[in-house]
Each structure stands twice: as C-alpha cells, then as structure tokens.
C-alpha cells in the first residue's frame, strides 16, 4: 500500500528530476551557435571579403535556424553590403542579404 509519506517522496523526486532536466537543457542550449570566427568563414565561403560580424539576429532567420548573426562585408563587385548569416545544428549556414551600405 502506498502511504502519504511515499507519495510525498515520489512527488519530490519527480520535481527534482524535472528541475534537473530543465537545467541540463538550459546549459546545453546556452552555448548554441558557432563562434564569430566560424561565422565569418561561412560568409567568406560565399565570396565576401572584409567580413565584420555584428550582433546576434533572431528575426531574419528561418524557423529551422537556431542561430544568426548580422554582418557587413564587401561583395565580389567591391561594394559594401549588409546581411545576416543563419544556421542550425544539423545544417549549414545560409547568407541572407539585407541591403547595401547607406
């Protein structure tokens, strides 16, 4: 027979397990995304030079992307352009152009 004491112990174990799972997930996701040097190399792979990586960008990336960064670079025609490079854990980087220099 299950007593109240056993139920309380079981409930505490469930709460502790859930808290541990949430903590581990948060720690795993905290480091998501590549470093800025890797992001710059991804942009250079598309033919851009003088790449400067900016702030993180969340709104201009796709739903399957887990990270994104703004960038400014020089395109193959020698013009300064702005864009966003986005990517995910199991996919490559995607470069999206957001405009030329103002």
Secondary structure, DSSP 4 states (H G I P E B T S, - for coil): ---HHHHHHHHHHHHHHHHHHHHHHHHHHHT-S--HHHHHHHHHTTT-EEEEEEEE--TTS-TT-SEEEEEEEE-TTS-EEEEEEEEETTEEEEEEEEEE--
